[in-house]
């Protein structure tokens, strides 16, 4: 790929995307959910589980 070809690629191009991924959603809300809310939610769920186990065993 030369310089001219690389300038014609839109800025949302991702070289690691696959056909199975479907249409990529580029809005900020999905990025916030996938990058912040889901990991924090899973950590909170693990914390609540451990807290429940500690309360039950005492």
Backbone as CSV, one residue per row, in Angstrom:
resi,resn,N_x,N_y,N_z,CA_x,CA_y,CA_z,C_x,C_y,C_z
1,UNK,0.852,-1.171,0.000,0.000,0.000,0.000,0.896,1.232,0.000
2,UNK,0.636,2.114,-0.933,1.436,3.328,-0.996,0.729,4.482,-0.286
3,UNK,1.360,5.629,-0.284,0.854,6.784,0.453,-0.499,7.249,-0.074
4,UNK,-0.679,7.246,-1.382,-1.938,7.716,-1.978,-3.072,6.769,-1.597
5,UNK,-2.832,5.459,-1.629,-3.862,4.503,-1.236,-4.223,4.669,0.238
6,UNK,-3.244,4.942,1.081,-3.533,5.079,2.504,-4.326,6.341,2.803
7,UNK,-4.242,7.360,1.955,-5.009,8.586,2.167,-6.474,8.421,1.773
8,UNK,-6.785,7.403,0.968,-8.157,7.188,0.539,-8.946,6.330,1.518
9,UNK,-8.307,5.778,2.518,-8.978,4.940,3.498,-9.639,5.854,4.527
10,UNK,-10.908,5.617,4.833,-11.567,6.474,5.829,-10.908,6.329,7.206
11,UNK,-11.005,7.349,8.065,-10.321,7.295,9.364,-10.873,6.246,10.312
12,UNK,-12.059,5.696,10.042,-12.619,4.668,10.922,-12.194,3.271,10.503
13,UNK,-11.313,3.162,9.524,-10.862,1.857,9.043,-10.079,1.142,10.126
14,UNK,-10.407,-0.139,10.320,-9.671,-0.962,11.278,-9.157,-2.182,10.542
15,UNK,-7.863,-2.373,10.579,-7.279,-3.466,9.814,-7.539,-4.821,10.450
16,UNK,-7.919,-4.862,11.730,-8.147,-6.147,12.376,-9.627,-6.522,12.430
17,UNK,-10.494,-5.804,11.714,-11.904,-6.153,11.704,-12.133,-7.333,10.770
18,UNK,-13.128,-8.142,11.110,-13.449,-9.324,10.317,-14.860,-9.192,9.775
19,UNK,-15.174,-10.000,8.790,-16.509,-9.964,8.207,-17.558,-10.415,9.220
20,UNK,-17.177,-11.287,10.152,-18.122,-11.788,11.143,-18.505,-10.724,12.161
21,UNK,-17.707,-9.664,12.274,-17.982,-8.623,13.254,-19.197,-7.781,12.881
22,UNK,-19.542,-7.733,11.627,-20.669,-6.936,11.186,-20.319,-5.466,11.112
23,UNK,-21.344,-4.646,11.053,-21.137,-3.202,10.977,-20.617,-2.682,12.303
24,UNK,-19.534,-1.935,12.242,-18.953,-1.385,13.463,-19.708,-0.138,13.885
25,UNK,-20.048,-0.069,15.154,-20.758,1.080,15.693,-19.729,2.025,16.288
26,UNK,-19.616,3.208,15.746,-18.560,4.111,16.153,-18.964,5.174,17.155
27,UNK,-20.106,5.010,17.821,-20.487,6.069,18.741,-19.752,5.932,20.075
28,UNK,-19.731,7.006,20.828,-18.961,7.037,22.068,-19.630,6.237,23.176
29,UNK,-20.951,6.100,23.136,-21.651,5.389,24.200,-21.256,3.919,24.224
30,UNK,-21.156,3.274,23.073,-20.780,1.858,23.070,-19.330,1.700,23.508
31,UNK,-18.469,2.646,23.162,-17.088,2.585,23.624,-16.996,2.753,25.126
32,UNK,-17.831,3.632,25.676,-17.856,3.807,27.128,-18.364,2.548,27.812
33,UNK,-19.391,1.943,27.256,-19.931,0.721,27.853,-18.904,-0.405,27.822
34,UNK,-18.285,-0.623,26.663,-17.344,-1.728,26.522,-16.032,-1.473,27.249
35,UNK,-15.620,-0.226,27.335,-14.322,0.055,27.914,-14.330,0.357,29.392
36,UNK,-15.473,0.855,29.919,-15.492,1.291,31.313,-16.594,0.601,32.111
37,UNK,-17.831,0.709,31.650,-18.955,0.245,32.453,-18.983,-1.264,32.635
38,UNK,-18.715,-2.023,31.608,-18.742,-3.490,31.731,-17.621,-3.993,32.642
39,UNK,-16.364,-3.535,32.484,-15.334,-3.990,33.435,-15.612,-3.568,34.874
40,UNK,-16.061,-2.325,35.090,-16.370,-1.897,36.455,-17.557,-2.663,37.023
41,UNK,-18.530,-2.945,36.193,-19.684,-3.727,36.650,-19.295,-5.136,37.041
42,UNK,-18.415,-5.749,36.267,-17.988,-7.110,36.618,-17.142,-7.112,37.885
43,UNK,-16.291,-6.103,38.080,-15.526,-6.012,39.328,-16.454,-5.802,40.519
44,UNK,-17.481,-4.979,40.356,-18.442,-4.751,41.423,-19.209,-6.032,41.750
45,UNK,-19.550,-6.816,40.720,-20.250,-8.077,40.951,-19.368,-9.059,41.716
46,UNK,-18.089,-9.127,41.389,-17.169,-9.996,42.115,-17.036,-9.522,43.563
47,UNK,-16.965,-8.218,43.770,-16.885,-7.665,45.116,-18.122,-8.027,45.927
48,UNK,-19.298,-7.888,45.331,-20.519,-8.235,46.047,-20.580,-9.726,46.356
49,UNK,-20.126,-10.553,45.441,-20.099,-11.988,45.676,-19.184,-12.327,46.842
50,UNK,-17.987,-11.750,46.854,-17.049,-12.017,47.952,-17.593,-11.490,49.272
51,UNK,-18.236,-10.335,49.264,-18.834,-9.794,50.467,-19.942,-10.714,50.976
52,UNK,-20.735,-11.226,50.088,-21.800,-12.171,50.473,-21.236,-13.441,51.072
53,UNK,-20.161,-13.953,50.468,-19.536,-15.169,51.005,-18.972,-14.894,52.394
54,UNK,-18.342,-13.755,52.584,-17.783,-13.434,53.911,-18.891,-13.262,54.945
55,UNK,-20.011,-12.656,54.572,-21.102,-12.481,55.524,-21.775,-13.797,55.878
56,UNK,-21.866,-14.688,54.930,-22.491,-15.982,55.182,-21.624,-16.856,56.094
57,UNK,-20.325,-16.809,55.893,-19.426,-17.677,56.666,-19.180,-17.175,58.085
58,UNK,-19.534,-15.941,58.414,-19.282,-15.466,59.776,-20.451,-15.698,60.679
